[in-house]
Amino acid sequence: MNDVMNSLNRRTFLSQTGVGLGAVALSSLMNDDAIAGGVAHHAAKAKRVIFLCMAGGPSHLETFDYRPKLAEMDGQPMPASYTEGQPIAQLQGKELKCQGPLTKFGRYGESGQEISDFLPWHHKLADDICIIRSMVTEQINHDPAHTFMNTGTAISGRPSMGSWVNYGLGSESSDLPGFVVMTSVGGRNPQPIASRQWDAGFLPSRYQGVELNASGDPVHYLSNPPGVSPSQQRQLIDAVNKLNVHRNSVVSNPEINTRIAAYEMAFRMQSSVPDLVDVSDEPQHILDMYGAEPGDGSYASNCLMARRLAERGVRFIHLYHRGWDHHGDLERYMGICCGLTDKPTWALLTDLKQRGMLEDTLIIWGGEFGRTPMFQGKGGVGRDHHIKGFSMWMAGGGVQGGLTHGSTDELGYNSVEDIVHVRDLHATMLHLLGIDHQRFSVPYQGLDMRLTGVEEAHVLRSILA
């Protein structure tokens, strides 16, 4: 009722004073977007998140989860006790044989973390990352699995985690969106990533992710049309926003606020984005460290851009590398995907660490699910989709490095020790950002909706620094 009365009082006040207060209302709206710490419940360890999504589902058995027993049973029938009645995406009704790891593993760093030879640059990160080897999820096909990883539910149309974070904490930047997405491609069968994966759902649409193009113009229609000067563009936006403010004094529609904010943000981005993508101020050794060729659309260039976005106060940065769907020719495509992402990932963490930013930047690496311990033969050895056990890692932002959390069984099929559900990952991420996931909710359709849903979710306190 208080919200309704405040809205009515505001509407009456604005209607009586006219559009002369448009600038005041607009200034307030813009400041609201730039204020950080809106719903913080406790001291935050992380200020921002960079989520490195290996889209398609990287094999945990060729990256971070060495299973000696699986290697021993290579080529033998998979015990029925593991698979009977279990969801297997494309292996139903087929003879199931164990597939041992296709590369060697070693122990690295002072912590002795086990990492595969497909990831030689990760060997250098062994003491910085916390490997979670006991992940589970609930969706076995790509699009719903991404939806589940991004929103905590398989129901389309719910807010993504980046939108939740942007909504809860606001942006530290007044010139760039609080939630930015970039994609790159390389590997086998790159699955499409729909823009609804970074949608705001039932939250105000101003909190949705903004996709930056990895090559060409970073944002469509960013430049002024020929013959239109910045001052003329400013006058146009002022005029449109005055009309929007006047209309909103009558209808009080939050989407009009979003429209006003979008016009203002677009105008500021006309100056901020060219500066963001102009890497001429980057020393050559930094470009070489990432292996970045600006404008080439690569994961390496996106990692460099992620660091630049983080420096400028962007709250949530989501990088997708599409190409990890390895149903066949696994060894070849693991080499390709790891070759494109391994060194840039090391460079991003190393660069942030050198700049003193890793300690308050939470990095998350992983896909929407893992791969089966069973052989799948399509153009060479492959692995099917798998949701019962897979690996991800977290680093920086209050996470303890050099730690391995949880375990799968001896064949890498089921997570059996310190199991981590996707909702637990979300709860831990919010906790590190200073948010209590149980208290962070939005009323919608008669329910108090949360990123972690109504099911039980736990903060992984044992991995916190």
N, C-alpha and C positions, 0 to 999 in steps of 0.2 A: 504494500500500500504506500509506503514511503517513496518507493521508486516511482509509482504512478503520480503521486502528488508533486514530486520534484520535477517530473517530466511536464506536468500541466503548468506549474509555475514558470518553468523555463520557457515553455511555448508562449505563454501569455506575455512574459517579459520581452521576448524577442519580437513578437508580433507588434507590440506597442512601440518599441524603439526602432524598428525597421532594420534594413540591411546595413545600416551604419556600423552595427556591431559585428558584421561578418568577419572582419579582420581579427577581432578579439576572440570570437568563437573558433576561428580557424587556428589562431595561435595556440589556444588551449588544446585543441585537438592534436596539433603537431607535437606539443610538449608532452602530452600523454603518451604518444608513441615512443618518445625518446627516453622516458623515465625508466630506469632499470630497478629491479627489486620489488615489483608490484605486489607479489603474493609470497615473498620469501618467509618461511616459517622458522628457519634457523640459519646459522652462518653457512654460507656456501663455500665449497672448495673449488668449484668450477664456475667460470663466468660464461662459457660458451661450449658448444658441442660441434665436433666435426665427425660425421658418420660416414665411414668409408664402406659403401655397400658393394660387395662383389656379387653382382646380380646374376642369377642362374644357379647358385648353390655350389660353392667350392667344396671339394672333397676333404673332409677332416682327416681322412686316412692317408692323404698325400701332403698334408700340411703340418698339423699340430698334434695328431693322435696316433702315435705308433703303437700297433698291437702285434707283439711277437707271435701270439697264438694264431692270429689271422695269417701271418706270413707262413707259419708252419703248416696251416691247413689249405694253403693255396691249391686250387683245383679240386679239392674234395667237396662232397655235398655239404651244403649249409644245414646244420641241425634243424630239424623241423620245429623243435621246441622254441626256437627264436622267432620263426616267421609265421607259424600257423595262426591264421585269423588276423594277421597284421596288415596294415595298409602298405602296399607296394605298388607304386604308380603304374609301371609298365611291365612288371615281371610276373603278373598273375598267371598261373597255369603253366609256368615255365620251370624247367629244371634249374634249381638254384645251387650254384657252386661258389665256394669262397674265392674271393679275389684278394690276394695279398697286396701289400703296398708296392707301388711301382717305382719307388725311389728309396734311397737310404735316409736315415735319420741320424742326428748327432745331438750331443748335449753342449750347450753354449752358454757363455757368460758365467759369472760367479754363481748364478742361481742354478745352472745346469739344466735349463729348460730344453725339452726335446722339440726340435724343429727340423723339418725335412730339407733335403738338398734342393728342392724346387725353389726355396726361399733363402738364398744365401745372404741377402741384405737384411733379412729378419734375424739372422744369426747375431748381427751386431746390436739388435734391439732386445735381446733376451732378458736383460736386466731392467728394461723400461716397461715391458708389457706384462699384463696379467692375462694368461691364457685360460679361457673357460672351456673345459672339454666335456661339459655335461649339459649342453643346451638341448631344449626340446621345444617344439612348436606344434601347431594343430592343423596346419594346412599343407597338403602334399603337392599341389600344383602351383606354378609360378605366381600368377597374378593374385590369387587369394592369399598365398603365403607372403608376398610382399605387403598386401593390405594388412595382414595380421601383424607382421613385423613393424609396420609403420603406424598402425592405429590401435593395436591391441585387440582387434576384432576382425573377423572375416566379412563383416557387413560393410558394404561399400557406402561411402558418403559420410563416414565419421572423420573427425579431425585427425590429421597426422601428428606425430610426436613433435615435429618441428613447429607446427602451428600451436600446439599446446604450450610449448616452451616460449614461443614468441608472445602468445597471449598472456601468459603468466608473469613473465619478467620484462616484457617490452624490449626494445632495441637500444643498444648503446650508441647507435649511429642515427643521426638525423638526415643523412644524405643517401643511405642505402637501405634496402629492405632488411628486416630482422631475420628473414629466413630465405636462404638462397640455395638453389639446386643446380648442379651441373652433371652432364652425362658424357661418357666416352664409350667407345666400342672397340673390341678386339678379342678374338677367340672364336669358339664354336657356337653357332646358332644364337646370336645375341637376341635375347627376348626383348620385346618392346616394354617400355616403362611408361604407363599412362600418367598424365599430369594429375589425375585425381589422387595419385599416391602422395602428393604434397598439398592436397586440398585442405581448406579450413573447416570443412564439414558444417556443423551447426554453429561454429564460432563465427564472429564477424569476418567477412571475406578478406579484410585488410591484413589478416594474420596468415594467409596462405603463402606457400613458397613461391618465389619468383625464379623462373628458370633463366639462367644466363647461357647463351649459346657459346659452345666451346670454340667455334670458328666463325669467321665473318663478323657481322655486327653483333656485339654481345646481347643487345636488346633490340627487338624490332621497332622501327619508327622512333628511335632515340634522337636522331638528328632532326633539326628543323627543316621544313621544306625549303626549296630554293626561294630566296627573296624574303624570307621571314627572319627577322633579327631576334636576338634574345629578349630585347625590351618589348617587341611586339608580342612575342610568345607569353611574356609575363603579364601583359595587359589582357590578353585573351583568357588566361587562366584565372586572373583576378575577377574578370567579368563573369565567367562561368561559375566560379565558386560563390560569388555573391548571390547569383540566382539559386544555387543549391542551398545556401544557408537560408535564404528567404523561404524556399519551399519547405525546408526542414523545420522552420519555425511553426509551420502549420501541421505537418504530418509526423514529425519526430521519428523518422525512419533511420535506423542505424546504418542501413546500406547507403544512404545519402552521405553520412559521415565517411563511410569507406570510399565513396566516389570522390569526395573532397580531398581525402588523404591521398588517394591514388594520383589525382592531378598534381598535387603539390610534390609528392615523391617523384613523379615522372619528371617534373621540371628540375628538381634538384639533381636527379640522376643524369640529366643532360650534361652536368658538369662533373659529377663524381665518378661516373662509370668510365669515361675516357681516361681519367687519371688512374682509376683502378687497373685497367687493362694495359696501360702504357708501362711496360716493364723496363723501359730504358734506364730507369734508376736502379735496376738490379745488377749487381756485379756479375761478371761472367762466371766466376766460380760458383755462384748460387745457381745460375741457369744450368751449369754443367752438373752440379750436384743433383738436381732434380732430373736432368736429362730433358729439359723443357725446350720446346721450340714454340714460342708464342704464336698463337693463332692456328696451331696444327690440330686442335680438337682432341689432344691426347689426355690420358689420365695424368701424365706427368705435369702438363701445363695446368690442368685443373687443380692438382695438389699445390702448385705454386700460387695459383689464384686463391685457393682456400686460405693459405697463410696471409695473403694480402687482405682478404675479406675479414679474417679474424683480427688483424691489426686495426682495421677500421671500425670495429665494434659490431659486426654482424653476429647475431646470437646463435643461429643454428645453420650449419653448412652441411649439405648432404651431397656427396659425390657417388654417382652410380657408375660402375664399370661393367658393361654388358658383354658377356662372352663365356661364362663359367658353366654352361649347361652341357656337361661332358658325358653324354650317353655313349659316345664312341670316341675312339682315338684319344683316350684320356691322357696318355703320356705326352703326346704331341701338343695338345691344347693346354695342358697344365703348364708346359714350357712356355707357350705363347702368352697366356694370361699372367703368369708369374713374372715373365720377362717384361711385360708392360706395366706392372703394378708394384713389384717388389722394391726396386730401388727408389721410385718416387715416394712410396710410403715411408721408407727409412729416411729419406731426405726431409719430408714434412715434419716428422717427429724430431729429427736432429736440428732442423732449422728453428722450430719452436723452442726447443730446449736451449739452444744457443742465445736466443733472444729473451729468455726468461719467461716465456709464455706457456710452456708445456704444463707448468704447475697449476695453471688455472684454465687450461683448455682440456676438455675431456675428448679423447679420441676413441671411437668404437669401430672395429673392423669385423666384417663377417657378411654372410649371405642370408637368404631367406630360409635355407635349410641346408642339410649336408647331402652325402651320397651313401648308397648302400655298400655293405661289405661284400655283396655278391656281384659276380661277373655279369655284365651286360655287353653283348657283342653286336655292335653296329659300327662297321668300318674300323675295327680294332677294339681293344679292351676299353670298356666304359663302365659307368656306375649309374644306377637309377636314383631318383629323388628319395630322400630319407629324412624323417622328422623325429625319430626316436632318440637320436644322439648325434650332436655335431659340435663344432668348435667355433668360437669367436674370441676376440680379445679386446681388452680395454686398456687405456694408458692415460697418464697425466691426470689433471683435475681431481686429485684426491684419491686415486687408485694406487695400490701398492704394486710396484713393478717387480719383476723377477719371480712371480708367483704363478703356480698352476692350480686352478680351482676345479675340483670335481673330476669325474672319470666315467668313461663308458665301460661296458663289460669287456671280456678278453677278446671278443671279435669285433668290437667297435659298433655294436648294433644298438644296444639300449644304454641310455645314461643311467647309472646306478649309484653314484656317489655325489652328494651335494648337488642335486639336480637343479638346473636353472631354467625356469620357464621364461618365455619372452616377456611376460608381465613383470617378472622379477628384474629383468634387465631394465625395463622402463622405470620401475620403482627406484632402482639404484641410481639411474641417470638423474631422475628428479631430485632424489636426496642429495646428490652431489651438487646440484644447482641450488640447494637451499629450500627445496619444496617437499613437503610431506604429501606423498601421493594419495593418502587417505583423506586429506583435507582439501585437496585441489580438485574442485568439481564445478560443474556448470549445470543449472537446471535445464532440462530438455525433455519434452514429452512426458512430464510428470515424474522424471527420475533425476537424481543428482549424478550426472554422467562424469566419469573419470577416464583418464588414459588407461589406467590399470583395471578398469571395469569393476564389477561387483564381486568377482572371484578373489580369492586370497592371493596376495602378492607380497613378496618379502624383499627388503633391502639386503644386499649381499655384504653384510657388515664385516665378514672375515677378509674381504679383499680391500677394505678401505685403509688408506695410509694413516 
